[in-house]
Amino acid sequence: MKISGDWLVVPVALLALVSGLVLSLGTPWGLARHRWVWTTFWLTPVTTGLSIFSLRHGINAAAAEGVVDIDLVIAPSVATATYLFITAISVLKPWGLTRRGRRLRISASSAKSVDARSSRQTA
């Protein structure tokens, strides 16, 4: 368990954080345009941090003492439930735009209408 905690949980959690950040900045969804993206972004580092600091500490203590504690069940269960929730809201995409997303949508639609009016041909 110590090997999987050190060599599997930490890299996968950090990979989820980095890939989410890269995908949010490189796609039209953006990082702060939709509430569901913003929620998944902030839940991921919190869960990653808790997984790294609470799960690894519990695994190291259990390995040193040779006694399994209930924390070794609670921490992974909470992390798994959180990652399932993040996956669900990433698929369902609930909630609406943030204030920034509404402002960007309005400015984009007004820019399109100005471009459409300026491209008219005159006689």
NUBA-875230 format. One record per residue (C-alpha): x negated, y, z negated; residue number from 1. Coordinates in steps of 0.05 Angstrom, whole numbers. Layout:
N
@x X&y Y&z Z&nr NUM
...
//
This chain:
123
@x 0&y 0&z 0&nr 1
@x -58&y 46&z -14&nr 2
@x -85&y 35&z 56&nr 3
@x -17&y 50&z 88&nr 4
@x -8&y 111&z 44&nr 5
@x -75&y 140&z 62&nr 6
@x -81&y 118&z 135&nr 7
@x -8&y 117&z 158&nr 8
@x 37&y 163&z 117&nr 9
@x -8&y 224&z 117&nr 10
@x -26&y 223&z 191&nr 11
@x 45&y 209&z 214&nr 12
@x 73&y 264&z 169&nr 13
@x 22&y 314&z 195&nr 14
@x 34&y 291&z 266&nr 15
@x 109&y 303&z 257&nr 16
@x 94&y 373&z 232&nr 17
@x 46&y 391&z 287&nr 18
@x 88&y 361&z 343&nr 19
@x 150&y 396&z 318&nr 20
@x 114&y 462&z 317&nr 21
@x 85&y 453&z 387&nr 22
@x 152&y 430&z 415&nr 23
@x 191&y 487&z 383&nr 24
@x 142&y 539&z 410&nr 25
@x 137&y 507&z 479&nr 26
@x 211&y 497&z 494&nr 27
@x 271&y 543&z 505&nr 28
@x 298&y 522&z 436&nr 29
@x 245&y 566&z 403&nr 30
@x 226&y 564&z 330&nr 31
@x 273&y 616&z 302&nr 32
@x 330&y 619&z 352&nr 33
@x 374&y 563&z 326&nr 34
@x 390&y 547&z 254&nr 35
@x 380&y 472&z 263&nr 36
@x 308&y 483&z 290&nr 37
@x 292&y 529&z 233&nr 38
@x 320&y 478&z 183&nr 39
@x 281&y 420&z 212&nr 40
@x 218&y 462&z 214&nr 41
@x 221&y 480&z 140&nr 42
@x 244&y 411&z 117&nr 43
@x 185&y 378&z 152&nr 44
@x 128&y 413&z 114&nr 45
@x 165&y 406&z 48&nr 46
@x 175&y 332&z 59&nr 47
@x 104&y 324&z 85&nr 48
@x 76&y 359&z 24&nr 49
@x 118&y 319&z -24&nr 50
@x 99&y 254&z 11&nr 51
@x 26&y 270&z 9&nr 52
@x 22&y 295&z -62&nr 53
@x 73&y 252&z -99&nr 54
@x 69&y 187&z -60&nr 55
@x -6&y 184&z -54&nr 56
@x -14&y 201&z -128&nr 57
@x 34&y 145&z -147&nr 58
@x 0&y 95&z -102&nr 59
@x -69&y 112&z -129&nr 60
@x -44&y 107&z -201&nr 61
@x -10&y 40&z -187&nr 62
@x -73&y 14&z -153&nr 63
@x -116&y 35&z -212&nr 64
@x -69&y 8&z -266&nr 65
@x -43&y -52&z -229&nr 66
@x 28&y -34&z -250&nr 67
@x 83&y -14&z -202&nr 68
@x 125&y 47&z -222&nr 69
@x 195&y 69&z -200&nr 70
@x 163&y 130&z -167&nr 71
@x 137&y 85&z -112&nr 72
@x 209&y 71&z -93&nr 73
@x 238&y 141&z -103&nr 74
@x 187&y 182&z -64&nr 75
@x 190&y 141&z 1&nr 76
@x 266&y 136&z -4&nr 77
@x 274&y 211&z -9&nr 78
@x 224&y 222&z 47&nr 79
@x 259&y 171&z 91&nr 80
@x 327&y 201&z 78&nr 81
@x 301&y 271&z 94&nr 82
@x 268&y 248&z 159&nr 83
@x 333&y 213&z 179&nr 84
@x 371&y 278&z 164&nr 85
@x 321&y 317&z 206&nr 86
@x 329&y 267&z 263&nr 87
@x 405&y 271&z 258&nr 88
@x 408&y 347&z 262&nr 89
@x 357&y 346&z 319&nr 90
@x 403&y 301&z 358&nr 91
@x 469&y 333&z 340&nr 92
@x 444&y 405&z 341&nr 93
@x 496&y 434&z 293&nr 94
@x 504&y 506&z 271&nr 95
@x 494&y 566&z 314&nr 96
@x 442&y 617&z 332&nr 97
@x 402&y 657&z 282&nr 98
@x 404&y 733&z 284&nr 99
@x 341&y 732&z 325&nr 100
@x 371&y 681&z 373&nr 101
@x 434&y 723&z 382&nr 102
@x 392&y 785&z 395&nr 103
@x 348&y 749&z 446&nr 104
@x 410&y 721&z 481&nr 105
@x 442&y 790&z 486&nr 106
@x 378&y 822&z 512&nr 107
@x 369&y 766&z 563&nr 108
@x 441&y 772&z 588&nr 109
@x 435&y 848&z 594&nr 110
@x 370&y 841&z 632&nr 111
@x 403&y 792&z 681&nr 112
@x 461&y 840&z 693&nr 113
@x 412&y 898&z 707&nr 114
@x 373&y 854&z 756&nr 115
@x 437&y 833&z 791&nr 116
@x 458&y 905&z 800&nr 117
@x 390&y 928&z 825&nr 118
@x 385&y 872&z 878&nr 119
@x 447&y 896&z 916&nr 120
@x 435&y 917&z 987&nr 121
@x 459&y 984&z 1010&nr 122
@x 482&y 1002&z 1079&nr 123
//
